[in-house]
């Protein structure tokens, strides 16, 4: 506040820090730990403050954390690891031999009467080609006529659907691969998705 006698500064200072030559009026608020002072100074007075001393501490160095091995945790969860290992073995068995060759046909186009992955094939042409890659010669149509019916199909067995209207190769885990139609081509699918099925095994 500006007063007739000069500039009035209000600040919190210890009582013994006031200049005894200046006009000072002090009042203490109840419950306050410090004394409020009103200091009156001439308009030409110069006010200066000491610069506080600031100490700095260097930031700690950050070390890269190396990934820890999860082997102990995996060993601790042995019961969970066992089913995963069995699943891997099942997939490995399902993709062996004829079934593995059938997987290489996925994505190739469907062409009625075709027998080649280059120009396309139909369902029976695909099956004949897969068996041929394994060194087995089968008829292009009605290939199951030289095979033995089975109720427990294995990977590589023939899947005959809808009374012979469609044929594919069983690859295990309840799935088959076949050249289905021009719009879908050769793909992995469930036998139940395309009709009733009979399974045939070739005694090699």
N, C-alpha and C positions, 0 to 999 in steps of 0.2 A: 504494500500500500504506500502511496505517496503522502507525506506529511509536510507541514510548513517548515519544519526544522531540517528536513532532508529525506533520505531513503530509509525505509524500515524493512529489515530482513527478518523473517521468522525461520528459525531452524532449531533442530534438537541438538543441544550441546551439553556437555557436563557443566555443572554450575560453576566450577572453578576455572573453566576455560574462557570466561567472559573478560573483556578488557575493563578494568576497574575505573578507567578514566572516562569511559563512555557512559551515557545515560542508560541505565539498565533497569528494567522492571521485570521481576520474575514471578511466575505463578506456577504452582504444581497442581496437576490434575490428580484427583484421587484415583488410586489403582494404577497409575502410570509409573513406569520404571525410569523415566527420564524427565528433565525439567525443561519446560518450554520457555524460551527467552525471546524478548523483543529487543533487538539491537538497533539503536538509532545512530546513523552516520551522516556526515556531511555529504552534499551532492557530489563533491569532487573526490570522495573517498574511492580508493581502488580495492577491489575484492579479489583475492587470488586463492586458489585451492591447490593443495599438494597433490601431485599425480600419484595414484596408488601404485604400489609395486606388485606386479603380476608375475607369478612364477609359472613356468610351463613345464610339462612333462612329455617326453617323446611318446608317441603312440606305440603300443606294443606291436611287435612283428607278428604277422599272421602266417602260419605255416599251413601248407596244403595238406588236406586230410586224405590219406590213402584209403581206397575202398577196402573194407574188411571182408574176409572170406566168409561165406555163408555156410561153409561145410559143417561146422559144429551144429548150427541150427537145423540143417538138413538131417544130420545124424540123430538129433534129438527128436525130430519128427519122422522117425523111421516108419511109422504106420502110414503116414501120408505118402512117403516116397515109394513104398512098395506098390500101391495101385498104379502110380504113374509109370513105374518101370514095366509093369505088366501091360499097360496100355501101349507103351512103345514097342514091346515085343509083338503085340497083336498087329499093330500097324506094319511092322517089319515083315511079319509072316504074310499079311494080306497083299503086300506089294511085291512078293517074290514070284519068280517064274512068269507064267502066262499073265497073271494079274498085273505084274509090273509092266509088261509090254502093253497091256490094255490101257494103262494110265497114260502112256505116251500118245495115245490116239485122241485124248480129250482136246476139244477145241477145233478138230477138223470138221470140214463141212459134210453135209448129207447130200448125196446125189443118188437118185434111184438107179439101181443096177451097177453102181460104181464099186470098185474094189481097191482103190488106191488112196493113200492119205494126201497125195499131191492133187489129184483131180476130184477127190471126194468118193465117198462110199455110202452104201445103204447098210442096214443092220447086219445082214448076212455077209456082205462083203467085208465089213469091219471084223466080224468074228473070224472069217476065213483068213484074213490078213494077219491077225494077232497070232493065231495058231501056227501059221506059216513061219512067222518070225522065230517061233520056238522050235522050228524044224518038224512040225506036225502037219500032215496033209489031211484036210477034212473036206467034205463036199461043200459047195457054196450054199446050197439050199438043203434043208432037212438034215443038217449036220448031226443032229441028235439021234438020227437013225442008226448010227454006228457007235453010240454011247450007251451007258448004263444008267437008268434012272436012279436017283438018290434022294433021300429025305434029309440028309445031313450034308449040304453042299460045302465044298471047300473052295478057297480062292483059286480061280482058274477054271472052275466048272462052268458049263453052259446054262444059261437061263432062258427057257422057252416060255413065251408069254402068249396068253389069249389063244391057246390051241395052235400055236405055230405062226401067228400073225406077226410076232416080233421076237427077236432073239438078241441076247447080250451076254456079257461075261461077268460072273459073280466074282467080286474082289474081296469079300469078307466084311465083317461088321455090319451085315444086313444091307449091303450096297452093291450095285452093279454098274457097269459102264456099257453104254450102247450108243449107236448112231440112231438118234431118236426120230428126227424129222428135219425138213429143210430150214425151219425157223430156229431150232435149238441146236442142231448139229450133234456132235458126239460129246456126251457129258456123263458125269457121275450122278446117279440118282437111286432112289429106293425102288425096289421091284414093285412094292405096293402102289407106287404112284402111277404105274403104267399098266396095271391089270393083274390077272391071276398068273401065277408062275409055277413052272415045273423045272426041276434041276436035273442035269445029266452030267455024268462023270466019264471021262475017257480013260480007259485002262491002258496006260502006256507001258 
